[in-house]
Amino acid sequence: MIEVKELTKRYGSTTAVRNLTFTVRPGRVTGFLGPNGSGKSTTLRMILGLHTPSGGTVTVDGRPFAERPRGLRHVGSLLDAHDVHGGRSARAQLSALARSNRIPLARVDEVLAEVGLTDVAHKRIGGYSLGMKQRLGIASALLGDPPVLLFDEPLNGLDPEGVRWVRGLFRRLADEGRTVFVSSHLMSEMEHTADDLIVIGRGELIAAESLTAFAARGTSTSVTVRTPQNAELTDLLTAAGATVTSYGERLEVTGLDAPGIARIALDHRILVHHLSSENASLERAFMELTAESAQYVATPAAALGEAR
């Protein structure tokens, strides 16, 4: 179990994390979500004792992680797949970690086989693809057979087979009673993987609840419309009180349901190629609830054109 209480981290005048309190429980896969710059990586590094909190506490199974002399036996982590010596082989890298944590060397070959790197274990890590480095990072996290595991963007660089494998791995680890904490920006994968969510924005807690409960907080229903008469239909829907975002021939509409849009199009003899509704989803709830916390927001091309 990971327990975070009033956790705060300041860098000079900047507060990266402010008064965070949440619990990550065993037997569950907990997703860690937030916009870029929200403080997710800083929080993970404080959990692992790599950054010292400015205030508050964080414990792993009742103790600060820094107090555990053989850390890999208690917590396995993948923070940065590139943070490894490129001149070593995978087997040499894992063997060094095993020796420093008093883990039997036989475990090295076990985790190499589990992540699918046995055939390239003798090759230098510098020649690995990003997906292979991710697999090696996961092998490092599993090496000590720990009860708590943390992963920061573990799906980056993985092919579809790798993504499916990781999804199954997290599920198995949780089913074994371990604590699995996964930071990711991929909403679709969190929908397939997580049981619970911790959501933060600008370093502050937004939600700590089940995935189902969080997704249900996405209140608005969106309707997707495809039409070659984009501008004309946009004007009509806007006049009817809808909010319309244009992506070429595709419109995203909120404020009117699909039957209402269809009636307007029919009354004005507008050709519609596609019409579909999207109910509450994790992505929609995330976008709505973190909208005010997003640090980097792109300007739509249409708005740029109007500015010119």
N, C-alpha and C positions, 0 to 999 in steps of 0.2 A: 504494500500500500504506500502511496505517496500522499503526504499531507502538507499542504501549503497554507500558511496562515499569515495574513497581513504582509505579504512579501512585497518589498519595494527595492528598486535599484535606480540610483541616480548617477549620472555622469556629468559632473559640474552642475550647470543650471538646467540640464535636460533630465527629466524623469522618464526612464524607459519602461519601468514597471511600477504600478502604484497600488498598494494595498490589496494584492491578489490573495484570495482565499478559496481553495477548492480541494477536493479529495479525489484521487484516482484509485479505484478499488480493484482488488484481485478478481480474477475470473471474468473480466470484462475487457473488451477492446475499447479504449477511450480515445477519441479523436481530439486533436488540439488545433483549433482553427482561429484565424484572424487575418486581416488584411496585411499586406507588406508593411513592415515597420511597426507592427502591433506589439512586439516584445516577446514573441514566441521563442525565438532562439535564445534570447537573454534568460528567459525563465528556465529553459531546459538546462542551460549552463549553470544556473544557480542550483538547480536540483542536484547536479553532479559535482558541485563544489568547485567548479572552474571559475565562477565569478562569486565574489563575496557580496551578500545582500547589504543594502544600506539600512534596511529595517525588516522586521518580520523573521519568520523561521520556515524552513523546509526540511522535512524528515522523510527517510525511506525506511519503512518497517520500524518506525519509532526512533531512529537515530539519524543524525546528519551523515550523509554519504562519506564525507571527508574523514570521518572517524573509523572507517572500515579499512584495515590495512590491505586486504586482498579484494579489491573492489569488484573485479569481474565475477567473483563468486556470488555477489549480491545484486549487482546491477549491470546489465549489458546495454550498450548504447551504440547508436550510429548517428553522429552529428554531421560529419562531412566526409563523403567517400573519397575525396581527393587528399585528405589529411593523412597521408601514409607515405612511407619511404619508397619511391619509385624504383630504386635499384635492388630492392629485395624481392625474393619470390614470395608468393602467397604462403607457402609452407613455412618459410623462414620468419615471416612476419607473425604468423599465428604461433609458431613455436616460441618466439621471444615473449609474446604476451603470456603464453602458458607458463613458462618458467618463472616470470616475474610475479605471477599470481598463484604459484604452486598448484597448477592444474596438470594432471597427467598428460604426457605428450600424445598418448593414444587418442585423446580427445580432438587433436588437430585434424587427423584424417577423418574422424567422424563428422565434424562440421563442414569440412571441405566437400565431402560426399553429399551432405544434406543440402548445400547451396549449389551443387552442380559444378564445382571447380576442380574436381580431382584430376582431370586430364590436363589442366593448365597450371597445376599447383607449383610446378618447377619454374615457370616463366616469370620474368620480371614484371612487377606490378605496373611499371611505367608504360608498358605496352598494352595494358588492359583497356578495354572500352569502358565508358561510364557505367554501363549495365553490369559489367564484370566487377568493377570496383564496388558497386552497390552490393553485389552478392558477397564480396569479401568483407565489406563492412558488417553485413548481417551475420556472417560467420564469426567475426570478432565478438559481436554482441552475444551470440549463442555459446561461445567457447566455455564460459564458466558455469553453464547450465543454471543461470540465475533466476530467482523468482520475480524480478522486476526488469522490464525491458523498455527502453526509450528509443524512438526512431524519429529522425528529423528528415522529412521528404524522402522516404525510402524508395519511392517508385520512380524517381528521376532516372531516365536512361534505360529503364527496363522495357523489353518487348512485351507483347500481349501475353505470351506464355509466362514470362517472369512476373507480370502483374498478377496473374491468376495464382501463381505459386505463392507469392507473398501474401495474398489475401487468405489463402488456405493456411499458411504458416501462422499468421496472427490469430486466426480462429482456433487452431490447435493449441497454441500457447495459452490462450485465455481459457480454453476448455480444460487445460491441465491445472488451472487455478492460479496462473501467473498474472501479474499486473502488466498490461501492455498499453503503452502511451505513445500515440502516433501523431506527429505534426505533419500536416499535408495541406496543399492548396487545391487538391483535386476533389471537388465535391462529389463527383460520381463514384469515386473509390470509397469515400467515407460512407456514402449511402450503402455500399455493398459490404463494408468492413466493420464500421464502428457500432458499438452498443450505446455508448454515452458520448457526450461532447462537452468540451471546455472551449468556450468562445471568448476571445478577448479583442479589444480594440483600443489603440493608443495606450496600451499597458494596463487597462482596467478590465475587470470581468464584465462580460455581457450576459453570459449564460453558462450554467453548469447543470445539465439535465440529460435525459435520454435523447437519442437521435430522433425518435418518433415525436416526442414532445416539442423539440426544437423545430423540426420541419413543419409541424402544425401551426407554428407561430407566423408562417408566411401567409398573410391574410389575403393578398390580392390574387385573383385568377387572371392569367394572361391568355390572350387568344392570338394565335399566329394566322396571318392572312397573306396569301400570295395573289397578286393581281398586277396585270400590265398597266392598270389605270391608277397607279400609286398616288399621285398628287390629288386627283379628284376624290378618291375615297378617303384619303387623309383629311381633307377639308370637311367632308360630310360627317365623318366620325368625330372630329374635334368639335364641330358645331353641335353634335348630339351629347357632348360632355365627356367623351373618352379622351384618354391620353394615348398618343400614338408615337411610336418610335419607328423610323423608316430605315430599312436596310436594303435599298434597291427595290426589287419587286416584293420583298418580304416586309410586312408590317407586324410589329408587336403592339397589341392593343390591350389596355386595361381600362376598366370603367364601363364596359359594355360586354355582355355575354355573346357567345357565338350566334344564337338565333337572332339577336338584335342587330348584329353586324350583317347577317345574311339578308334580313329584311330591308335594311338601308341600301345594300348593294342591288337587290332585286328592284326596289322602287326606282332606282336611278339608272337601271340597265347597265350596271358595272360588272364586267366579267371577273369572276373569282376562280382561280385555279385550285386553291387549297384553303381550308378553314379548319382549325383545330384548337381545342382548349387545353391548357396546362394548369392543373390544380396545384395546391401547395406542395412544394418540394424543398429539399435541403438547400439547394442553390438559391432559390427565391427567398427563403427565410434568411439565409446568410446575407444576401445582398441588401435586403430591407433593414435588417437589424444592425448591420455594420456600416450602413451608408454614411453616417455622420462621423465614423471613425476611420474612414479610408484616408490615407495620407497622400496617395498618388492617384489622381483622377484624370483620365484622358478627356480631352475636349472632342465631342462628336464632329465628324468632318463637315456636316451640314452647318454647324455653328461657326466653324472656321470660315466657310464660304460666305456666310452672312456678314462676318466681321470684315472681310475684304471689301 
